[in-house]
Amino acid sequence: MTVRTLTLSDVLLRFIYSPQIRTRFSEVELVLGCGDLPYYYLEYIISSLDVPLYFVRGNHASIVEHTVAGPRSGPLGAVDLHRQVINHDGLLLCGVEGSLRYREGPFQYSQSQMWFHVLSLVPGLLLNRAIYGRYLDVFVSHAPPWGIHDKPDLPHQGIKAFRWLLKVFQPSYHFHGHIHVYHPDEVTETKFNETRVINTYGYIEINLEPAASGFAPLGFLSSSLSTD
């Protein structure tokens, strides 16, 4: 099974926010939003493509966005993936919003709080393994994992708990945003163990395939809380 997927983050693209989207992405079956995109932009994509859209919020998201259609606390018709484990037609998804806290504002967290978000996903991932034979296919976040695509400054440092999640639960894909791409030689895709970690700044169109399986030793929660 493959799912033609459009992933987005951080920057509004004119050719997407226009009638061109219907012909340019006519084969897309699923949309994943990786943060810092206005709710009205995501709503336009949903209404234009008429496909499911799952999203997480970025650190620049507003608690309430005021639009011509009225106030929004999220894009209408979309599903918030934050701390959710979801089976979308056989594709196993989960997500975590936000970035490291570097100023006052919503959707920013400490490394400890990010660990709390990630560990809250564990029961659902274990249930996936029991039912489907694997933990996870796609992890969606705004911030990158620790040591992969991240930067040394506090706002753009990666999340240690994300790296642990990839190490233990081995999804096929991890899509993130937050790290802006200014140069053509900047690394935007990295293989980490079994996971393709992809910075989806702007947009990427990709065919997703479920993982074959997921492996973790017994007692992994007590023995592998490490970012190595």
JOSULUR-V846596 format. One record per residue. PSI is psi in degrees with one decimal (none if undefined). OMEGA is omega in degrees with one decimal (NA if undefined). Layout:
psi->(PSI | PSI)
omega->(OMEGA | OMEGA)
//
This chain:
psi->(129.1 | 147.3 | 115.3 | 120.2 | 139.9 | 122.4 | 145.3 | 151.4 | 152.0 | -31.6 | 136.7 | 132.4 | 127.4 | -38.8 | -18.2 | -41.9 | 59.4 | 167.7 | -16.4 | -25.6 | -34.2 | -36.5 | -38.8 | -36.3 | 39.2 | -22.3 | -3.0 | 134.2 | -13.8 | 143.2 | 136.2 | 122.2 | 123.6 | 21.2 | 159.6 | 38.0 | 136.1 | 148.9 | -36.6 | -31.3 | -46.7 | -38.0 | -38.8 | -41.1 | -44.1 | -48.0 | -30.0 | -41.9 | -21.3 | 48.1 | 161.7 | 144.4 | 125.3 | 144.0 | 158.9 | 154.8 | 147.8 | 177.4 | -13.6 | 4.8 | 151.0 | 147.4 | -42.6 | 128.1 | 126.1 | 121.8 | 172.6 | -22.1 | 1.2 | 177.8 | 145.3 | 132.3 | 1.9 | 162.3 | 127.8 | 134.2 | -7.6 | 162.3 | 124.3 | 119.4 | -7.4 | 119.7 | 28.0 | 143.2 | 118.7 | 140.0 | 110.3 | 97.0 | 42.5 | -7.9 | 120.9 | 119.0 | 151.8 | 167.4 | 163.4 | 132.7 | 171.2 | -176.2 | -177.8 | 146.2 | 124.9 | -4.0 | 176.8 | 140.3 | 164.6 | 165.0 | 35.0 | 140.4 | 158.0 | 167.7 | -38.4 | -41.7 | -35.4 | -37.6 | -42.2 | -44.1 | -46.4 | -44.2 | -25.1 | -18.8 | -19.3 | -46.4 | -42.4 | -35.5 | -38.8 | -38.0 | -40.5 | -45.6 | -40.2 | -36.9 | -43.8 | -5.3 | 7.1 | 160.6 | -44.3 | 144.1 | -43.7 | 124.2 | 129.2 | 129.2 | 170.7 | -53.6 | 155.7 | 169.4 | 160.1 | 126.1 | 4.2 | 112.6 | 0.2 | 178.1 | 162.4 | -22.6 | 147.4 | -45.9 | -26.6 | 11.8 | 148.7 | 172.0 | 122.0 | -37.6 | -30.0 | -41.9 | -39.6 | -44.1 | -43.6 | -40.4 | -41.9 | -44.7 | -12.7 | 54.9 | 160.2 | -32.5 | 143.7 | 113.8 | 132.6 | 169.2 | -134.9 | -36.4 | 107.2 | 142.9 | 114.4 | -14.4 | 142.2 | -19.8 | 5.9 | 136.7 | 124.0 | -3.9 | 131.6 | 135.8 | 121.0 | 106.8 | -116.0 | 4.0 | 132.8 | 109.1 | 120.3 | 122.9 | 113.9 | 30.5 | 126.2 | -96.0 | 157.4 | 140.6 | 127.9 | 150.2 | 118.9 | 140.3 | 137.2 | 151.5 | 152.1 | -37.6 | 172.5 | 140.7 | 136.9 | 135.9 | 159.8 | 140.5 | 18.9 | -29.9 | -33.2 | -20.2 | -12.3 | 26.7 | 71.7 | 152.5 | 10.4 | none)
omega->(173.0 | -179.8 | 177.6 | -167.8 | 173.1 | 176.3 | -171.9 | 170.1 | 158.2 | -173.6 | 176.8 | -179.0 | -173.0 | -177.3 | 173.7 | 179.2 | -178.3 | 177.9 | 178.4 | -175.0 | -174.6 | 178.8 | -177.4 | -175.8 | -176.0 | -178.2 | -177.8 | -179.9 | -174.2 | 176.9 | 177.0 | 178.3 | -174.8 | 168.1 | 179.5 | 173.5 | -179.2 | 179.8 | -179.2 | 177.9 | 178.7 | 177.2 | 178.8 | 179.0 | 179.3 | -176.2 | -178.7 | -175.6 | 179.9 | 176.6 | 178.9 | 176.5 | 175.1 | -174.5 | 164.1 | 179.1 | 173.7 | -177.0 | 177.0 | -179.8 | 176.0 | 173.8 | 174.9 | 176.7 | -178.6 | -177.5 | 178.0 | 178.3 | -179.9 | -179.2 | 179.6 | 170.3 | 177.0 | 179.9 | 179.1 | 178.0 | 179.9 | 179.6 | 178.0 | -177.4 | -174.0 | 179.1 | 177.7 | 171.9 | -169.5 | 171.8 | 177.6 | 178.2 | 177.5 | 177.2 | -174.0 | -174.0 | 164.8 | -176.3 | 174.7 | -176.5 | 163.0 | -179.6 | 173.4 | 179.7 | 177.8 | 177.0 | 174.8 | 179.3 | -177.8 | 171.7 | 172.6 | -170.5 | 170.9 | 175.0 | 179.8 | 178.1 | 176.0 | 174.1 | 179.3 | 178.7 | -176.9 | -178.8 | 176.5 | 178.7 | -170.3 | 179.6 | 178.6 | 178.7 | 176.6 | 176.5 | 175.3 | -178.2 | -179.1 | -174.9 | -170.6 | 179.2 | 176.6 | -176.6 | -164.2 | 173.2 | -172.4 | 172.2 | -177.5 | 177.3 | 170.6 | -179.8 | 176.7 | 173.4 | 179.0 | 174.1 | 179.7 | 178.7 | -176.5 | -176.7 | -176.7 | -179.5 | -173.4 | -177.0 | -173.1 | 173.9 | 179.2 | -174.5 | -176.8 | -179.5 | 178.4 | 179.1 | 177.1 | 179.6 | 179.2 | -178.6 | -173.3 | -170.2 | 167.5 | 173.0 | 177.2 | -174.0 | 166.1 | 176.6 | 175.9 | 173.9 | 170.0 | -178.2 | -177.1 | -176.4 | -176.9 | -175.8 | -176.7 | -178.7 | 179.4 | -178.3 | 179.8 | 175.9 | -178.3 | 174.7 | 177.7 | -172.2 | -177.4 | -171.0 | 168.6 | 178.3 | -171.4 | 171.2 | -173.3 | 177.7 | -173.8 | 175.8 | 170.4 | 172.3 | -169.6 | 171.5 | 178.9 | 175.9 | 178.1 | 175.4 | 178.1 | -178.6 | 174.4 | -174.2 | 171.4 | -179.4 | 175.2 | -179.7 | -174.9 | -177.7 | -178.8 | -172.9 | -171.2 | 175.0 | -175.8 | 179.0 | 179.2 | NA)
//
